[in-house]
Structures are given as structure tokens and as C-alpha cells.
Amino acid sequence: MINSKKFYLDSARKDNDIERTTKEINEFFTKNPQYKVINIEHIYEAYSASFCYICVWYTDNF
């Protein structure tokens, strides 16, 4: 089964935001080793240039 999880970027913290978000992604997949990442997307919402997130698509690692 393919799933996705959104990790939101905080535009107010531009200097540390990618590092913080990368750490959150690493922690999530370290705590859940049964998941295998299949795609990562950096998405900007059309209605707000400052709102974006990283969407990680993953599946059960069987």
C-alpha cells in the first residue's frame, strides 16, 4: 500500500527550516523502519507562495 506524509516548512524560519524538516523526516523513518521511501516532492501551494511542504511517498517494506 502506498502512503504519503506531509512535512510542513515554516517560512518564518528560512535559515533552519530545511535542516529541521530533514531531521523530522529522518526521525519518522528511523522510528518506522518497516516503511520504504519511494518518492519525495517539494510542493508549493498555488494560493500562497510562502506555504509549502515536503511530501514523502512510502510503502510497507516487505
FIPA-587737 format. One line per 8 residues: number of its first residue (from 1); their letters; for each residue z, x, y of N, C-alpha, C, O. Coordinates in steps of 0.1 Angstrom, whole numbers, plus 5000, padded with zeros to 4 digits. Layout:
// FIPA-587737
NUM	a	Z X Y Z X Y Z X Y Z X Y | ...
***
This chain:
// FIPA-587737
1	minskkfy	5000 5008 4988 5000 5000 5000 5000 5009 5012 5008 5018 5013 | 4991 5006 5022 4991 5013 5034 5000 5007 5045 4999 4995 5047 | 5008 5015 5051 5017 5010 5062 5014 5018 5074 5007 5028 5074 | 5021 5014 5085 5020 5022 5098 5033 5021 5105 5041 5011 5103 | 5036 5031 5113 5048 5032 5121 5044 5037 5134 5037 5047 5135 | 5049 5030 5145 5046 5035 5158 5058 5043 5164 5070 5039 5162 | 5055 5054 5169 5065 5063 5176 5061 5063 5191 5051 5069 5195 | 5069 5057 5199 5065 5055 5213 5068 5067 5221 5078 5074 5220
9	ldsarkdn	5059 5070 5231 5060 5081 5240 5066 5076 5253 5063 5065 5258 | 5075 5083 5259 5082 5079 5271 5076 5087 5282 5078 5099 5284 | 5068 5080 5290 5060 5087 5301 5069 5093 5312 5065 5101 5320 | 5082 5088 5313 5091 5094 5323 5096 5108 5318 5101 5115 5327 | 5094 5112 5306 5099 5124 5301 5087 5133 5296 5087 5138 5285 | 5077 5135 5305 5065 5141 5301 5066 5155 5295 5059 5159 5285 | 5076 5163 5300 5077 5177 5295 5082 5178 5281 5077 5186 5273 | 5091 5169 5277 5097 5170 5264 5093 5159 5254 5097 5158 5243
17	dierttke	5084 5150 5259 5081 5138 5251 5074 5141 5238 5077 5136 5228 | 5064 5150 5238 5056 5153 5226 5066 5160 5216 5065 5157 5204 | 5074 5169 5221 5083 5176 5212 5093 5166 5206 5096 5166 5194 | 5098 5157 5214 5108 5146 5209 5101 5137 5199 5107 5135 5189 | 5089 5133 5202 5082 5124 5193 5079 5131 5180 5080 5125 5169 | 5075 5143 5181 5071 5151 5169 5084 5152 5160 5083 5152 5148 | 5095 5155 5166 5108 5156 5159 5111 5143 5152 5115 5143 5141 | 5109 5131 5159 5112 5118 5153 5103 5116 5141 5107 5111 5130
25	inefftkn	5090 5120 5142 5081 5118 5131 5085 5127 5119 5085 5122 5108 | 5088 5139 5122 5092 5148 5111 5105 5143 5104 5106 5144 5092 | 5115 5138 5112 5127 5133 5106 5124 5121 5097 5130 5120 5086 | 5116 5112 5102 5113 5100 5094 5107 5104 5081 5111 5098 5070 | 5097 5113 5080 5090 5116 5068 5099 5126 5059 5097 5126 5047 | 5108 5133 5065 5117 5141 5057 5127 5132 5050 5131 5135 5039 | 5132 5122 5057 5141 5112 5051 5134 5103 5041 5141 5097 5032 | 5121 5102 5041 5114 5093 5032 5103 5101 5025 5091 5098 5028
33	pqykvini	5106 5110 5016 5096 5118 5010 5086 5111 5001 5076 5117 4996 | 5089 5098 4998 5080 5090 4990 5068 5086 4997 5058 5081 4991 | 5067 5088 5010 5056 5085 5018 5046 5097 5021 5051 5108 5022 | 5033 5094 5021 5023 5104 5023 5015 5100 5035 5010 5089 5036 | 5015 5109 5045 5007 5106 5058 4992 5106 5054 4987 5116 5048 | 4985 5096 5059 4971 5096 5057 4963 5096 5070 4951 5100 5070 | 4969 5093 5081 4962 5094 5094 4972 5093 5106 4983 5087 5104 | 4969 5100 5117 4978 5099 5129 4968 5097 5141 4958 5103 5142
41	ehiyeays	4972 5087 5149 4964 5083 5160 4973 5083 5173 4985 5079 5172 | 4968 5088 5184 4974 5088 5197 4968 5076 5204 4956 5077 5208 | 4975 5066 5207 4969 5053 5212 4974 5050 5226 4987 5050 5229 | 4965 5047 5236 4968 5043 5249 4965 5028 5250 4954 5024 5246 | 4975 5020 5255 4972 5006 5256 4964 5004 5269 4966 5010 5279 | 4954 4995 5268 4945 4993 5279 4951 4987 5292 4947 4990 5303 | 4962 4980 5290 4968 4973 5302 4978 4982 5310 4982 4979 5320 | 4981 4994 5304 4990 5003 5311 4987 5017 5307 4988 5021 5296
49	asfcyicv	4982 5025 5317 4979 5039 5314 4991 5047 5310 4990 5058 5304 | 5003 5043 5314 5015 5051 5311 5021 5047 5298 5031 5053 5293 | 5016 5037 5291 5022 5032 5279 5013 5037 5267 5001 5033 5266 | 5019 5045 5259 5011 5050 5247 5021 5053 5236 5033 5054 5238 | 5015 5054 5224 5023 5057 5212 5015 5065 5202 5003 5066 5203 | 5022 5071 5193 5016 5078 5182 5018 5068 5170 5029 5065 5166 | 5007 5064 5164 5007 5056 5152 5004 5064 5140 4994 5071 5139 | 5014 5064 5130 5012 5072 5118 5010 5062 5107 5018 5054 5104
57	wytdnf	4998 5064 5100 4995 5056 5088 4999 5063 5076 4996 5075 5075 | 5006 5057 5067 5011 5063 5055 5010 5054 5043 5009 5042 5044 | 5012 5060 5031 5012 5052 5019 5023 5058 5010 5028 5069 5012 | 5026 5050 5000 5036 5055 4990 5030 5067 4982 5019 5066 4978 | 5038 5077 4981 5033 5089 4974 5036 5089 4959 5046 5094 4955 | 5027 5082 4952 5029 5081 4937 5020 5091 4930 5021 5092 4918
***
